[in-house]
Amino acid sequence: MNKRYKNVFDALEEDPAVAKNLFIRSRLMIEIREHIQKNKLTQKEASIKTGVTQPRISDLMRGKIDLFTIDTLVSMLEKLGIDVDVTLTRAA
């Protein structure tokens, strides 16, 4: 029988907390990357706006999820003028 997964991270990780952390980081990274692309920012411009180095922007653009914490990504989004909101729900 095939098990249904909410997302790819649920399929890859046995620990639900790790899978959720990866999912959240990926969503935040996608938002930053889309903002950079939409606004046609160079990596240098994005690094200045987000307060990180250009190599960090390069890592983000290449999807190196393991190099970023949720805290760092939220900070970067806030510096880009993107508000981060959190919704919590009880697990079923």
C-alpha positions as CSV (number, residue, x, y, z in Angstrom):
1,M,0.0,0.0,0.0
2,N,1.3,3.4,-0.9
3,K,1.6,5.9,1.9
4,R,0.4,9.5,1.2
5,Y,2.8,12.3,2.2
6,K,2.0,15.9,2.7
7,N,5.2,17.0,1.0
8,V,8.5,15.6,-0.2
9,F,10.1,16.2,3.2
10,D,7.6,13.9,5.0
11,A,8.6,11.2,2.5
12,L,12.4,11.8,3.1
13,E,12.5,12.2,6.8
14,E,11.2,9.8,9.5
15,D,11.2,12.4,12.2
16,P,8.1,14.7,11.6
17,A,9.8,17.6,13.4
18,V,12.8,17.5,11.0
19,A,10.5,17.2,8.0
20,K,8.4,20.2,9.2
21,N,11.6,22.3,9.8
22,L,12.8,21.5,6.3
23,F,9.4,22.3,4.8
24,I,9.3,25.7,6.6
25,R,12.9,26.5,5.5
26,S,12.2,25.6,1.9
27,R,9.1,27.9,1.8
28,L,11.1,30.8,3.2
29,M,13.9,30.2,0.8
30,I,11.5,30.0,-2.2
31,E,10.0,33.3,-1.1
32,I,13.4,35.0,-0.9
33,R,14.5,33.6,-4.3
34,E,11.2,34.7,-6.0
35,H,11.6,38.2,-4.5
36,I,15.2,38.4,-5.8
37,Q,14.1,37.2,-9.3
38,K,11.0,39.3,-9.5
39,N,12.9,42.5,-8.6
40,K,15.8,41.5,-10.9
41,L,18.3,42.0,-8.0
42,T,21.8,40.9,-8.5
43,Q,23.3,38.7,-5.9
44,K,25.3,41.6,-4.7
45,E,22.3,43.8,-4.4
46,A,20.3,41.1,-2.6
47,S,23.2,40.6,-0.2
48,I,23.2,44.3,0.7
49,K,19.5,44.3,1.2
50,T,19.4,41.1,3.3
51,G,22.6,41.8,5.3
52,V,24.3,38.6,4.3
53,T,27.3,38.0,2.0
54,Q,27.0,37.4,-1.7
55,P,28.1,33.8,-1.3
56,R,25.2,33.2,1.1
57,I,22.8,34.5,-1.5
58,S,24.4,32.2,-4.0
59,D,23.9,29.3,-1.6
60,L,20.3,30.3,-1.2
61,M,19.7,30.6,-4.9
62,R,21.2,27.1,-5.4
63,G,18.8,25.7,-2.7
64,K,21.4,24.7,-0.1
65,I,18.8,24.3,2.5
66,D,21.1,22.8,5.1
67,L,23.1,26.1,5.3
68,F,20.1,28.2,6.5
69,T,18.2,28.4,9.8
70,I,14.6,29.5,10.1
71,D,15.9,32.5,12.1
72,T,18.3,33.6,9.3
73,L,15.6,33.3,6.6
74,V,13.0,35.2,8.6
75,S,15.5,38.0,9.2
76,M,16.4,38.1,5.5
77,L,12.7,38.3,4.6
78,E,12.0,41.1,7.0
79,K,15.0,43.1,5.6
80,L,13.4,42.6,2.1
81,G,10.2,44.1,3.4
82,I,8.3,40.8,3.5
83,D,6.4,40.2,6.7
84,V,6.5,36.6,8.0
85,D,3.3,35.4,9.7
86,V,2.9,32.2,11.6
87,T,-0.2,30.1,11.8
88,L,-0.4,27.2,14.3
89,T,-2.9,24.4,14.3
90,R,-3.3,21.4,16.5
91,A,-2.1,18.1,15.1
92,A,-4.8,15.6,14.2
